[in-house]
């Protein structure tokens, strides 16, 4: 695969993989459409494809998707979008494994499942939907095994045998060795789990949740910086809260099946989170960029972070954050944002990247 550099988005080394990636990547969660547990609401496939093409045109050279997004639909849309591009312009495609839906029940929560036979079935399905011979990066979506992914719900069967990290990481390493995937990574894993995996095979990439609201993955990011592991953070705009365009009025208009309606970030903690977003506005004005770009650039200011996954549902939304890849926040900006985090009480974790 060859990818073109762009004046819009700098390409940087991605851990030890040998890949060079843009500092912002396209997140294809919303492309999964509606009718499943964690939908963002109805989404036109044509809009998703046009949005992916706009991101690539602007210099984005990687897309992050997963079988879980729309129960395979996002991967199908990404596959169609990539296939329509000239070979030289095709971005890297990163996907995941380890979340499995009950047959015929798209509305229920998926189950975390990292047993070797299940992982291999998922990989074959992803290869088919994406229309590729090898997956550029395969990531374990969530740690754990046998549990339902329901943000607080415990395992349906507490006695169900779990697949240990070392065991499922050995399966991932075998897939890399066989050439079905080029590189392997972990998503949502902590430092202890990273250490356990690293003892089996090198962790090429980590994908943690990280934003100016939820900052708890700072220790994992520091671990990656020390071990040559690339980092791509997810939800740097905290699912829309840090775009500068979200409001209590916007919350009231979300689709009935939009997962955000029941999440504490959008209910109990909404006032503090919106106050933090508002505090980013003067920083954005000084740099002549959007609030969304500042929110993304804040995550990129952390040592060890290679890139940030940013979603969009229309081509115009891409234009709102694409500048984050080339935006460098000053020490003064970072101090101002840290003060706002402390003042508003938004989220948790360290309020500022370490000083150089």
C-alpha positions as semicolon CSV with decimal commas, in nm:
position;residue;x (nm);y (nm);z (nm)
1;X;0,000;0,000;0,000
2;X;0,120;0,350;-0,076
3;X;-0,023;0,662;0,078
4;X;0,031;1,018;-0,027
5;X;0,164;1,285;0,204
6;X;-0,040;1,601;0,228
7;X;0,046;1,959;0,308
8;X;-0,261;1,956;0,533
9;X;-0,167;1,670;0,761
10;X;0,186;1,576;0,872
11;X;0,280;1,207;0,870
12;X;0,464;1,074;1,176
13;X;0,619;0,737;1,273
14;X;0,367;0,495;1,425
15;X;0,558;0,322;1,702
16;X;0,788;0,055;1,557
17;X;0,548;-0,048;1,280
18;X;0,728;0,134;1,000
19;X;0,400;0,301;0,906
20;X;0,382;0,678;0,896
21;X;0,036;0,807;0,979
22;X;-0,144;1,138;0,980
23;X;-0,189;1,288;1,326
24;X;-0,566;1,264;1,285
25;X;-0,748;0,959;1,156
26;X;-1,105;0,892;1,053
27;X;-1,326;0,710;1,306
28;X;-1,603;0,509;1,138
29;X;-1,828;0,433;1,438
30;X;-2,119;0,643;1,306
31;X;-2,092;0,472;0,966
32;X;-2,244;0,167;1,135
33;X;-2,583;0,336;1,099
34;X;-2,884;0,266;1,317
35;X;-3,057;-0,043;1,453
36;X;-2,788;-0,162;1,695
37;X;-2,704;-0,111;2,062
38;X;-2,454;0,176;2,044
39;X;-2,578;0,361;1,738
40;X;-2,526;0,731;1,673
41;X;-2,857;0,726;1,486
42;X;-2,949;0,696;1,122
43;X;-2,664;0,757;0,878
44;X;-2,663;0,750;0,500
45;X;-2,399;0,521;0,349
46;X;-2,350;0,773;0,070
47;X;-2,277;1,044;0,327
48;X;-2,031;0,818;0,509
49;X;-1,844;0,739;0,188
50;X;-1,833;1,104;0,083
51;X;-1,704;1,197;0,429
52;X;-1,429;0,935;0,418
53;X;-1,326;1,060;0,075
54;X;-1,314;1,418;0,202
55;X;-1,093;1,313;0,494
56;X;-0,852;1,131;0,260
57;X;-0,847;1,431;0,026
58;X;-0,752;1,649;0,325
59;X;-0,455;1,425;0,412
60;X;-0,596;1,161;0,650
61;X;-0,425;0,831;0,570
62;X;-0,591;0,587;0,813
63;X;-0,941;0,477;0,905
64;X;-1,042;0,310;1,231
65;X;-1,343;0,079;1,226
66;X;-1,466;-0,241;1,395
67;X;-1,705;-0,531;1,332
68;X;-1,900;-0,404;1,633
69;X;-1,994;-0,078;1,458
70;X;-2,331;-0,157;1,306
71;X;-2,265;-0,531;1,350
72;X;-2,037;-0,536;1,044
73;X;-2,198;-0,251;0,851
74;X;-1,924;0,005;0,919
75;X;-1,660;-0,231;0,780
76;X;-1,869;-0,284;0,467
77;X;-1,902;0,093;0,415
78;X;-1,531;0,149;0,475
79;X;-1,449;-0,130;0,229
80;X;-1,664;0,033;-0,038
81;X;-1,518;0,378;0,029
82;X;-1,158;0,255;0,007
83;X;-1,221;0,043;-0,303
84;X;-1,351;0,351;-0,486
85;X;-1,020;0,536;-0,438
86;X;-0,716;0,510;-0,667
87;X;-0,468;0,256;-0,528
88;X;-0,209;0,524;-0,447
89;X;-0,460;0,719;-0,237
90;X;-0,598;0,432;-0,031
91;X;-0,562;0,482;0,345
92;X;-0,454;0,224;0,598
93;X;-0,750;0,040;0,751
94;X;-0,748;-0,051;1,121
95;X;-1,016;-0,273;1,272
96;X;-1,079;-0,475;1,589
97;X;-1,198;-0,805;1,730
98;X;-1,342;-0,942;2,051
99;X;-1,702;-0,815;2,060
100;X;-1,966;-1,063;1,944
101;X;-2,343;-1,011;1,918
102;X;-2,602;-1,273;1,999
103;X;-2,737;-1,412;1,672
104;X;-3,047;-1,216;1,570
105;X;-3,026;-0,964;1,857
106;X;-2,867;-0,639;1,738
107;X;-3,032;-0,436;2,016
108;X;-2,867;-0,620;2,306
109;X;-2,513;-0,561;2,431
110;X;-2,232;-0,759;2,267
111;X;-2,024;-1,013;2,455
112;X;-1,649;-0,985;2,498
113;X;-1,506;-1,299;2,342
114;X;-1,136;-1,354;2,269
115;X;-1,123;-1,731;2,231
116;X;-0,903;-1,834;1,937
117;X;-1,179;-1,987;1,721
118;X;-1,400;-1,681;1,768
119;X;-1,117;-1,436;1,690
120;X;-1,030;-1,624;1,372
121;X;-1,394;-1,622;1,258
122;X;-1,407;-1,247;1,319
123;X;-1,088;-1,186;1,121
124;X;-1,220;-1,381;0,823
125;X;-1,542;-1,178;0,837
126;X;-1,350;-0,850;0,855
127;X;-1,127;-0,944;0,560
128;X;-1,437;-1,022;0,354
129;X;-1,627;-0,705;0,447
130;X;-1,325;-0,478;0,399
131;X;-1,227;-0,647;0,074
132;X;-0,858;-0,673;0,166
133;X;-0,606;-0,956;0,175
134;X;-0,454;-0,845;0,506
135;X;-0,566;-0,607;0,782
136;X;-0,318;-0,326;0,844
137;X;-0,385;-0,320;1,220
138;X;-0,602;-0,557;1,425
139;X;-0,684;-0,447;1,780
140;X;-0,846;-0,625;2,075
141;X;-1,154;-0,409;2,131
142;X;-1,198;-0,458;2,509
143;X;-1,026;-0,664;2,778
144;X;-1,214;-0,940;2,953
145;X;-1,394;-1,246;2,828
146;X;-1,750;-1,367;2,869
147;X;-1,872;-1,029;2,996
148;X;-2,141;-0,819;2,834
149;X;-2,022;-0,476;2,718
150;X;-2,288;-0,270;2,888
151;X;-2,084;-0,001;3,066
152;X;-2,132;-0,119;3,422
153;X;-2,306;-0,453;3,373
154;X;-2,124;-0,756;3,506
155;X;-2,081;-1,092;3,338
156;X;-2,396;-1,286;3,269
157;X;-2,222;-1,593;3,409
158;X;-1,959;-1,497;3,671
159;X;-1,823;-1,852;3,656
160;X;-1,769;-1,845;3,278
161;X;-1,404;-1,926;3,202
162;X;-1,215;-1,624;3,072
163;X;-0,936;-1,622;2,817
164;X;-0,627;-1,469;2,986
165;X;-0,454;-1,173;2,821
166;X;-0,141;-1,380;2,752
167;X;-0,347;-1,646;2,577
168;X;-0,545;-1,417;2,351
169;X;-0,237;-1,208;2,276
170;X;-0,065;-1,525;2,157
171;X;-0,354;-1,571;1,911
172;X;-0,306;-1,213;1,789
173;X;0,068;-1,270;1,747
174;X;-0,002;-1,587;1,548
175;X;-0,232;-1,396;1,312
176;X;0,047;-1,143;1,258
177;X;0,296;-1,422;1,190
178;X;0,055;-1,583;0,939
179;X;0,018;-1,256;0,747
180;X;-0,356;-1,216;0,796
181;X;-0,283;-0,894;0,985
182;X;0,023;-0,671;0,956
183;X;0,029;-0,530;1,308
184;X;-0,155;-0,596;1,635
185;X;-0,278;-0,372;1,912
186;X;-0,485;-0,342;2,227
187;X;-0,770;-0,103;2,297
188;X;-0,893;-0,005;2,645
189;X;-0,626;-0,210;2,828
190;X;-0,441;-0,089;3,139
191;X;-0,069;-0,093;3,221
192;X;-0,080;-0,434;3,392
193;X;-0,249;-0,585;3,086
194;X;0,002;-0,418;2,856
195;X;0,286;-0,570;3,057
196;X;0,126;-0,915;3,039
197;X;0,087;-0,889;2,661
198;X;0,436;-0,747;2,604
199;X;0,585;-1,053;2,775
200;X;0,432;-1,264;2,494
201;X;0,491;-1,039;2,190
202;X;0,547;-0,671;2,127
203;X;0,238;-0,453;2,152
204;X;0,252;-0,255;1,829
205;X;-0,029;-0,013;1,916
206;X;-0,257;0,094;2,202
207;X;-0,592;0,267;2,150
208;X;-0,709;0,422;2,478
209;X;-1,001;0,658;2,543
210;X;-0,852;1,004;2,600
211;X;-0,982;1,359;2,597
212;X;-0,967;1,677;2,804
213;X;-1,265;1,532;2,993
214;X;-1,152;1,172;3,044
215;X;-0,777;1,179;3,109
216;X;-0,734;0,854;3,299
217;X;-0,524;0,680;3,031
218;X;-0,219;0,901;3,097
219;X;-0,025;0,612;3,264
220;X;-0,089;0,383;2,966
221;X;0,027;0,653;2,724
222;X;0,347;0,698;2,926
223;X;0,405;0,320;2,918
224;X;0,369;0,320;2,539
225;X;0,618;0,607;2,503
226;X;0,872;0,401;2,699
227;X;0,813;0,079;2,501
228;X;0,802;0,196;2,138
229;X;0,426;0,137;2,115
230;X;0,220;0,366;1,893
231;X;-0,086;0,533;2,045
232;X;-0,406;0,639;1,870
233;X;-0,658;0,786;2,114
234;X;-1,032;0,749;2,070
235;X;-1,303;1,005;2,149
236;X;-1,071;1,310;2,174
237;X;-1,378;1,534;2,134
238;X;-1,566;1,319;2,387
239;X;-1,843;1,211;2,153
240;X;-1,921;1,566;2,047
241;X;-1,910;1,740;2,386
242;X;-1,585;1,925;2,303
243;X;-1,674;2,038;1,952
244;X;-1,805;2,377;2,061
245;X;-2,135;2,296;1,890
246;X;-2,298;2,079;2,155
247;X;-2,553;2,218;2,399
248;X;-2,840;2,118;2,629
249;X;-3,073;2,206;2,340
250;X;-2,879;1,977;2,107
251;X;-2,902;1,701;2,367
252;X;-3,282;1,725;2,352
253;X;-3,281;1,666;1,976
254;X;-3,075;1,343;1,977
255;X;-3,247;1,043;1,821
256;X;-3,435;0,824;2,066
257;X;-3,192;0,536;2,010
258;X;-2,875;0,750;2,036
259;X;-2,658;0,589;2,308
260;X;-2,558;0,930;2,443
261;X;-2,906;0,990;2,584
262;X;-2,836;0,760;2,878
263;X;-2,467;0,828;2,938
264;X;-2,362;1,029;3,249
265;X;-2,134;1,252;3,038
266;X;-2,449;1,382;2,868
267;X;-2,678;1,387;3,173
268;X;-2,534;1,437;3,523
269;X;-2,201;1,581;3,405
270;X;-2,329;1,780;3,106
271;X;-2,301;2,131;3,266
272;X;-1,935;2,083;3,369
273;X;-1,842;1,931;3,033
274;X;-2,005;2,213;2,836
275;X;-1,833;2,471;3,059
276;X;-1,498;2,316;2,970
277;X;-1,583;2,322;2,599
278;X;-1,668;2,692;2,631
279;X;-1,332;2,755;2,798
280;X;-1,156;2,622;2,486
281;X;-1,314;2,897;2,274
282;X;-1,058;3,175;2,352
283;X;-0,771;2,935;2,271
284;X;-0,938;2,848;1,940
285;X;-0,987;3,216;1,858
286;X;-0,618;3,295;1,916
287;X;-0,514;3,021;1,672
288;X;-0,791;3,086;1,420
289;X;-0,924;2,729;1,446
290;X;-1,235;2,555;1,575
291;X;-1,297;2,447;1,934
292;X;-1,298;2,088;1,802
293;X;-0,946;2,132;1,663
294;X;-0,821;2,258;2,001
295;X;-0,978;1,959;2,180
296;X;-0,805;1,716;1,944
297;X;-0,474;1,906;1,952
298;X;-0,480;1,887;2,334
299;X;-0,462;1,506;2,314
300;X;-0,184;1,525;2,054
301;X;0,021;1,745;2,290
302;X;0,080;1,445;2,520
303;X;0,418;1,274;2,474
304;X;0,357;0,927;2,334
305;X;0,035;1,004;2,147
306;X;0,083;0,936;1,776
307;X;-0,262;1,024;1,647
308;X;-0,624;1,087;1,736
309;X;-0,933;0,916;1,597
310;X;-1,195;1,172;1,498
311;X;-1,541;1,094;1,369
312;X;-1,751;1,283;1,118
313;X;-2,088;1,226;0,953
314;X;-2,059;1,483;0,676
315;X;-1,770;1,622;0,468
316;X;-1,817;1,961;0,632
317;X;-1,750;1,816;0,976
318;X;-1,408;1,698;0,857
319;X;-1,318;2,057;0,771
320;X;-1,395;2,151;1,134
321;X;-1,120;1,935;1,287
322;X;-0,868;1,859;1,013
323;X;-0,649;2,150;1,126
324;X;-0,582;1,978;1,459
325;X;-0,312;1,768;1,295
326;X;-0,092;2,071;1,238
327;X;-0,192;2,275;1,547
328;X;0,069;2,307;1,823
329;X;-0,067;2,437;2,152
330;X;0,169;2,659;2,350
331;X;0,261;2,613;2,715
332;X;0,035;2,909;2,785
333;X;-0,255;2,740;2,605
334;X;-0,200;2,418;2,800
335;X;-0,187;2,610;3,130
336;X;-0,510;2,791;3,043
337;X;-0,686;2,465;2,958
338;X;-0,555;2,302;3,278
339;X;-0,695;2,590;3,482
340;X;-1,032;2,548;3,310
341;X;-1,033;2,174;3,382
342;X;-0,970;2,246;3,750
343;X;-1,224;2,529;3,764
344;X;-1,507;2,336;3,596
345;X;-1,438;2,005;3,769
346;X;-1,489;1,826;3,438
347;X;-1,380;1,464;3,416
348;X;-1,086;1,299;3,586
349;X;-0,711;1,250;3,549
350;X;-0,413;1,486;3,515
351;X;-0,510;1,825;3,377
352;X;-0,198;1,891;3,173
353;X;0,065;1,707;2,968
354;X;0,405;1,681;3,139
355;X;0,626;1,983;3,078
356;X;0,915;1,924;2,840
